[in-house]
Amino acid sequence: MKPYTNSKTSHHQLDAAELIKIIEKEEGGQKTNTGSIAINTGTFTGRSPQDRFIVEEDQTKDKVHWGQINIPFSYEKYSRLKQDVLKYLEDKEIYTRFANAGALEKYQLKLEVITEYAWSNLFAYNMFIRPKEEELENFKKDWTVIDAPGFKANPEVHGTRQENFAILCFSEKTVLIGGTGYTGEIKKGIFSALNFILPTEHDVLPMHCSANVGEDNDTAIFFGLSGTGKTTLSADPSRKLIGDDEHGWTPEDKIFNFEGGCYAKVINLKEESEPDIYKAVRNGALLENVIINDGEVDFKDTSITQNTRVSYPIHHINNIQLPSVGEYPKNIFFLTADAFGVLPPVSKLTTYQAAYHFISGYTSKIAGTEAGIDEPVPSFSACFGAPFMPLHPTAYAEMLSEKIATSGANVWLINTGWTGGAYGVGSRIKLEYTRAMVNAILDGKLDKKYSYEKYHIHSVFGVAQPRSCPGVPDKVLSPRATWNNDQAYYKAAFKLSNAFRKNFEKFESYASEEIRRGGPQRFDF
């Protein structure tokens, strides 16, 4: 097929070097001393969940879990908006690209990405799977991404909430983005599409997780929300990276990456703690919203945003799995950054506890990350990725539970958050300890079966807490012991327990009694 060309000037399938020249010359990009290029995405430095819509039509109206996350949009309004966006682009110099989403051809989406800015096209080059030359000759697209950051919607005319929007239309197989330069909307638009298509049409479980594989072909997957360590922990020099964010689990028990790149947070990035990611920030990498001083990136500076990012092709990581496919996982990790400091740093979950925690998708927000937050706030995102899940969360949870049962995978809850007290009092659990816990599990040094000698059942959360772990002081494994104040600890623990229970109320009618019992205790103060 021929690429879209209905504009003043169009550039198709430019490589990274060509795009970087344009970004530097025409779009205010700054070259860094590592060879990477840095840009500022403008007003939006993150996703805007309230401005993400799905067109309500025959194939979505009875399947999508409509609400505050999946907001319905009329086809008529979408059609008018798309027409106006394309008319706006007629006057622009645009960049088009063919790309793939999905490392397994059987489940792959072939994409055409149309962008107003060269930097958005470089992001697509980095993040999607780059087709081989022979594939491009007879390329037939399945979906289209149209990205026009400079177009501002008129809410009264177009039916949006404000000027920016990200809309999925399944009948036209299109992701339409405007009014925002934040590149993450591009990848999350396609992720959302796959999260609807794969389970409903192919019986594939889509997952917001990272994945890697060891020398014995043992796959591990890491579920987690932003800031919990999903990218960091999967980038392990001793294991091959499958992918850092979006994967599918097929009926044939294969784990495959949706993407061809990584999109990592770079706040406080240091070579000694995250060497693989640090070294990936080189020629071809696209940095977002960082401060550059004489060519040097100041990873500590959050004056623009705490959500500083870098995208790079997966081959910027030395130790990768090619193709990006693994066998079914032997270990599954749920990552949470508990700012209350009450969850154990590592614990073993039963099948029903795993379902409960997957549906809950807990982490926490801390002071300074959002206006008005001056103490830890529990944050729940079903399936560790609610903003990208069009179906009801229990649909994904049931698929995961079935796959855990048939594969015999072990499920672990890893708290990468605080110890010795809540945020502001305690300290972040050392990355070296978290890595030691994960490595002990992957090396088979933590018993997979519960026994009183090896595990302690947490009195509030009911999870099995190891009594010892190689490379980790025993005291660190017991959050209560690190507080040195039992009364304060249990008050905080029950506060979080009640938040879990309150959040789960909306799922109780869909969940079995066994899953409901997988949650923590309730306590009334």
QUIWO-V990907 format. One line per field, one symbol per residue. phi: phi as a letter, one per 20 degrees, with the letter a starting at -180 (. if undefined). Layout:
# QUIWO-V990907
phi->???
This chain:
# QUIWO-V990907
phi->.effcfbgbccdlfefffffgfgfedcmfdfdfenfddcdengedafcgfddccfebgedfddfefrfedefcfffffffffgffffffgededccbebdcofdggdededdddcfdfffffgfffeefeffgffffcfcfdccddccgfedfdgfeenefbfeabcdcffelcddcbmceffgffffffgffffefffedcldeecebdbbcefemeeccceregneogfffeedgecefeadbcbcdefemddcfeddbccdfcflfcffecfffgffecgofdecmdeddlneeefefdfeafefcbdbffffefdcecffccfffeccdedbdfffmdfffbbedfgffffffffflebbecgnebgnecbgcfcdcgmlagfddfefgfffffffgfffffemfedcddeeedcmpfgndecfgfgfffffffffffemedgedfbffecdeffdemeedgebbgncggfffdfgffflbfffffffffffgffgffffgfdgfedfffffffeffdbef
